[in-house]
């Protein structure tokens, strides 16, 4: 049954996962190569985004060493809907987006664990407008951006002992980003349009380790570390300048088009180190915390520079956990439900007009068992804030709703016939 479900979902969704990743409405996705997407499952996201916890029936996308914990074939897919309120000192607007978050398959192989899948890495999706007065009248410039980078990953993990495991992700990163600026002046017939496009390719790796041990009869301590070395991405860039006139229905009619020569660029994507620790009673409750440092001070834009923007090293703090009333309570459905909660405070590494762009979120969710199997449906919400209204900037208040399927099965079990 699980095999048929996986084939159906792959056929229907793999194209949209790989090609349609405008999973943000944040104006701050203009900078760098877009807003970094959370690399983890809905289950982890509902615990503040911590990846220190792993078990035998859920796939860990954050720490490759956690894949060694799997005991069943696991297929997981997740999606979210985001409602965003953008505020300045004088205005407020609403925007929303719905997107797929990940598609992955995990396979246990005795002491080894293998997983592969697709996940968005960054996302670009903004619409901004500025107005000013010039000698000929009012001038309006509209900025729009679309696209992002996707990641196809292959993970291999090995359980050295029941307490210690190691793992590595090999990632192929690919995608394209388009930034467009359209300028028009009052009482001027023609407008000007500039379009910058980048096709981005690159390989990256992520290394992880996980250690757990019983510190008392009922309490287990879990620790984890992941490290992503800095890596060079290649960006093939194009730029066009066009003179356009608007038709009666608002369509853009190109009067003159020029291709501007722009050099291809190699830019460094920063390294990242994450340390995590947590404690809990197995199959009952768990509380964990993580700290991440990302060397985003090495980051730059792809084809243009901005005088009012700098990139600094970013720190991220995450806290969360879960509670299960009775893991083996098959007489009562709600006793087997997993209740999750968490919070996070994250620096993006972007400084605009002298203001650091930080992000804060609080999350809640539940894991609902599917029948008497180990599969589950996971639902959750997150509320939070990104940015600030100071220095003429934009503050985002967001509400995210998440859903995921975590389906488990045995594929290689020998069947005996009497």
C-alpha positions in Angstrom: 0.0 0.0 0.0 2.8 2.4 0.9 4.6 1.7 -2.3 1.5 2.7 -4.4 1.1 5.9 -2.3 4.7 6.9 -2.8 4.6 6.3 -6.6 1.4 8.4 -6.9 2.7 11.3 -4.8 6.1 11.3 -6.7 4.3 11.4 -10.1 2.0 14.2 -9.0 4.4 16.4 -7.0 8.0 15.9 -8.0 7.7 18.5 -10.9 6.2 21.1 -8.6 8.8 20.5 -5.9 11.7 21.0 -8.3 10.3 23.9 -10.3 7.8 25.9 -8.2 9.5 27.2 -5.1 8.2 30.8 -4.6 7.4 29.8 -1.1 7.8 33.2 0.4 6.4 36.7 0.3 9.1 38.3 2.3 10.7 41.5 0.9 13.9 40.4 2.6 14.1 37.6 0.1 15.6 40.2 -2.3 19.0 39.9 -0.6 21.6 37.3 -1.3 20.0 34.3 -3.0 16.7 34.6 -1.2 15.3 33.6 2.2 16.8 30.4 3.6 14.1 27.7 4.0 13.9 25.5 7.0 15.6 22.2 6.3 13.5 19.8 8.4 10.2 18.1 8.8 7.0 19.5 10.2 7.6 17.4 13.3 10.8 19.2 14.0 9.4 22.6 13.0 6.7 22.2 15.6 9.4 21.8 18.3 11.0 25.1 17.5 13.0 23.6 14.7 15.3 21.5 16.8 17.0 18.5 15.1 18.7 16.9 18.1 15.9 14.3 18.5 15.6 11.3 16.2 13.5 8.1 16.5 12.8 4.9 14.6 9.7 6.1 12.7 10.4 9.7 11.6 13.0 10.9 9.1 15.5 13.4 10.4 16.4 15.9 7.6 18.5 18.1 9.7 21.1 15.8 11.2 22.2 13.0 8.7 23.3 10.8 11.6 19.6 10.5 12.7 18.8 8.4 9.6 20.6 5.5 11.3 17.8 5.4 13.9 15.2 4.3 11.3 13.7 0.8 11.8 11.0 1.0 9.0 10.9 2.4 5.5 9.7 6.0 5.9 8.2 8.2 3.3 7.5 11.8 4.3 6.1 14.8 2.5 5.2 18.2 4.0 3.5 21.5 2.9 2.7 24.8 4.5 0.5 27.8 4.0 1.9 31.2 5.1 -0.1 34.4 5.8 2.1 37.5 6.1 1.2 41.0 7.2 3.8 43.6 6.0 3.9 46.8 8.0 5.7 50.1 7.7 5.2 53.2 9.8 2.5 54.4 7.3 1.1 51.3 5.6 0.1 47.7 6.1 -0.5 44.9 3.4 -1.3 41.2 3.5 0.2 38.5 1.4 0.0 34.7 1.4 1.6 31.7 -0.2 1.3 27.9 -0.2 4.1 25.6 -1.1 5.5 22.1 -0.7 8.3 21.9 1.9 10.0 18.5 1.2 9.6 15.1 -0.3 11.9 12.3 1.1 12.3 8.6 1.5 14.3 6.8 4.3 15.5 3.2 4.2 17.0 1.3 7.1 19.7 -1.2 6.3 20.8 -2.9 9.5 23.4 -0.6 11.0 23.2 1.7 7.9 20.5 4.2 7.0 19.9 5.7 3.6 17.6 8.6 2.6 17.1 10.8 -0.5 14.7 13.5 -1.6 14.0 17.0 -2.6 13.8 20.1 -0.5 13.7 23.9 -1.2 17.0 25.6 -0.1 16.1 29.2 -0.6 13.1 31.1 -1.9 12.5 34.4 -3.6 9.1 36.1 -3.8 8.6 39.8 -3.2 6.7 42.7 -4.7 7.8 46.2 -3.6 7.0 49.7 -4.9 8.7 53.1 -4.3 7.4 56.6 -5.2 9.3 59.8 -5.5 8.9 63.3 -7.0 11.1 64.3 -10.0 11.1 67.4 -12.2 8.6 65.9 -14.7 6.2 64.7 -12.0 5.8 61.5 -9.9 8.1 58.5 -10.5 7.2 55.0 -9.6 9.5 51.9 -9.4 8.1 48.4 -8.9 10.5 45.6 -7.8 9.5 41.9 -8.1 11.4 38.8 -7.6 10.7 35.1 -8.1 12.5 31.7 -8.0 14.8 30.1 -5.6 17.2 27.2 -5.1 16.2 23.5 -4.6 18.3 20.8 -3.1 18.4 17.1 -4.2 20.0 15.2 -1.4 21.4 11.7 -0.7 22.1 10.8 3.0 24.1 7.9 4.3 24.4 7.1 8.0 26.1 4.5 10.1 25.3 3.4 13.7 28.7 2.6 15.3 27.1 1.5 18.5 23.5 1.7 19.8 24.5 5.1 21.3 26.7 6.7 18.6 26.0 7.3 14.9 27.5 9.4 12.1 26.1 10.6 8.8 26.7 12.7 5.7 24.4 14.5 3.2 25.6 15.0 -0.4 23.5 17.8 -2.0 23.1 18.9 -5.5 21.7 22.5 -5.4 20.0 24.0 -8.5 17.6 26.7 -9.4 17.0 30.1 -10.9 16.2 33.6 -9.6 14.7 36.5 -11.4 14.8 40.1 -10.2 12.8 42.7 -12.1 12.7 46.6 -11.7 10.1 48.5 -13.7 10.3 52.4 -13.6 7.6 54.7 -14.9 7.2 58.5 -14.8 4.1 60.6 -14.8 3.2 62.0 -18.3 6.0 60.0 -19.9 4.9 57.6 -22.6 7.5 54.9 -22.2 8.8 53.0 -19.1 12.1 51.3 -18.4 12.4 47.6 -17.3 15.6 45.9 -16.0 15.6 42.1 -15.6 18.4 40.2 -13.9 18.3 36.4 -14.2 20.6 33.9 -12.5 20.9 30.1 -13.1 22.6 28.7 -10.0 24.3 25.3 -9.6 26.5 23.9 -6.8 27.3 20.9 -4.7 27.4 21.0 -0.9 27.9 18.5 2.0 26.5 18.3 5.6 28.2 16.1 8.2 26.5 15.0 11.4 27.0 13.0 14.6 24.6 11.9 17.3 25.2 10.4 20.8 22.6 9.2 23.3 22.8 7.5 26.6 20.7 6.6 29.6 21.6 8.8 32.6 19.1 7.1 34.9 16.5 4.4 34.8 14.0 6.5 32.9 16.0 9.5 31.5 17.9 9.6 28.3 20.4 12.3 27.3 20.8 13.1 23.5 23.4 15.3 21.9 24.1 16.2 18.3 26.4 18.2 16.1 26.2 19.1 12.4 28.6 21.0 10.3 28.2 22.3 6.7 31.5 23.5 5.1 31.4 26.6 3.0 30.9 25.8 -0.7 31.2 27.7 -3.9 28.1 28.1 -6.1 28.2 29.1 -9.8 25.8 31.7 -11.1 25.2 32.1 -14.8 23.9 35.7 -15.1 22.0 37.6 -17.7 20.7 41.1 -17.8 18.2 42.8 -20.2 17.2 46.5 -20.4 13.9 47.2 -22.2 11.8 50.2 -23.2 8.2 49.3 -22.8 4.7 50.7 -23.3 1.7 49.5 -21.4 -1.3 48.3 -23.4 -4.9 49.0 -22.5 -5.2 45.9 -20.4 -1.9 46.6 -18.5 0.3 44.2 -20.4 3.9 45.2 -21.2 4.6 45.8 -24.8 8.4 45.8 -25.5 9.5 48.7 -27.8 13.2 48.2 -27.5 15.3 45.4 -25.9 19.0 45.3 -25.2 21.1 42.5 -23.7 23.7 43.7 -21.3 26.8 41.7 -20.8 27.1 40.5 -17.2 29.9 38.2 -16.0 29.1 34.9 -14.5 30.0 34.8 -10.8 31.2 32.3 -8.2 30.0 33.1 -4.7 30.7 31.4 -1.5 27.8 30.0 0.5 28.7 30.2 4.2 29.6 27.4 6.6 27.2 26.4 9.4 27.8 24.7 12.8 24.9 23.4 14.9 25.2 22.0 18.5 22.2 20.4 20.3 21.4 18.6 23.5 18.2 17.4 25.1 16.9 15.0 27.8 13.7 13.0 28.1 12.0 9.8 28.9 12.0 7.5 25.8 8.6 7.4 24.0 7.1 9.7 26.7 8.6 13.2 26.6 11.6 15.2 25.4 13.0 18.7 25.8 15.9 19.9 23.7 17.8 23.1 22.7 20.1 24.0 19.8 22.5 26.7 18.8 23.5 27.4 15.2 26.3 29.8 14.0 26.4 30.6 10.3 29.2 32.5 8.7 27.0 34.8 6.6 29.5 37.6 6.8 31.1 35.9 3.8 28.0 36.3 1.7 27.3 38.7 -1.2 24.6 39.4 -3.7 24.9 37.7 -7.1 25.2 40.4 -9.7 24.8 43.7 -8.0 26.0 45.5 -4.8 23.9 47.6 -2.4 25.4 50.3 -0.3 22.9 50.1 2.5 23.2 46.3 3.1 25.9 44.3 4.9 26.0 40.6 5.8 27.0 39.6 9.3 27.5 36.2 11.0 24.1 34.8 12.1 23.2 33.0 15.4 20.1 30.9 15.9 18.6 29.7 19.1 15.9 26.9 19.3 14.1 25.3 22.1 11.3 22.7 22.0 10.0 19.2 22.8 7.1 16.8 22.8 4.8 14.9 25.1 3.0 11.5 24.6 0.3 10.6 27.2 0.7 6.9 26.6 2.7 5.5 23.7 1.1 2.0 24.0 -2.4 3.2 24.9 -4.2 1.4 22.1 -7.4 1.6 24.1 -7.5 5.3 23.7 -6.6 7.1 20.5 -5.9 10.5 22.1 -3.4 9.0 24.5 -1.2 8.1 21.5 -1.3 11.6 20.1 2.1 13.4 20.2 1.9 17.0 21.4 4.7 19.3 20.3 5.7 22.9 21.1 8.7 25.1 20.7 10.2 28.6 20.1 13.1 30.0 18.1 15.1 33.3 17.8 17.2 33.6 14.7 19.4 36.1 13.1 19.2 36.2 9.3 22.7 37.7 8.9 21.3 40.7 6.9 21.8 44.3 8.1 19.8 46.9 6.2 20.1 50.6 7.0 22.0 49.7 10.1 19.3 47.4 11.4 19.8 43.7 11.9 16.9 41.6 10.4 16.0 39.0 13.1 13.2 36.5 13.3 11.2 35.1 16.2 8.6 32.3 16.2 6.5 30.2 18.5 5.1 26.9 17.3 2.5 24.2 18.4 1.5 21.0 16.8 0.2 17.4 17.1 1.1 14.1 15.6 -2.0 12.0 14.8 -1.6 8.2 14.5 -3.0 6.6 11.4 -5.0 3.5 12.5 -2.9 1.0 14.4 0.2 1.5 12.3 3.3 3.6 13.0 2.3 6.1 10.3 1.0 9.5 11.3 -0.3 12.8 10.1 1.3 15.9 11.6 -0.4 19.3 11.9 0.9 22.5 13.3 0.9 26.3 13.4 3.6 28.9 14.0 3.2 32.6 14.7 6.1 35.1 14.7 7.8 38.2 13.5 10.6 39.1 11.1 12.3 42.5 10.6 11.5 45.9 12.1 9.8 49.2 11.2 12.8 51.2 12.3 14.9 53.0 9.8 12.2 52.9 7.2 12.1 49.1 7.0 9.3 46.6 6.8 8.2 44.4 9.7 6.5 41.1 8.9 4.0 39.4 11.2 3.5 35.8 9.9 1.2 32.9 10.6 2.2 29.5 9.2 0.1 26.4 9.0 1.8 23.0 8.4 0.8 19.5 7.4 2.9 16.4 6.8 2.5 12.7 6.2 5.0 10.3 7.8 4.2 6.8 6.3 6.0 3.7 7.5 6.2 0.2 6.1 8.4 -2.9 5.7 9.5 -3.7 2.2 12.2 -6.4 2.6 10.7 -8.7 5.2 10.8 -12.3 4.3 7.4 -14.1 4.2 7.1 -17.7 5.3 4.4 -19.9 3.8 3.5 -23.1 5.6 
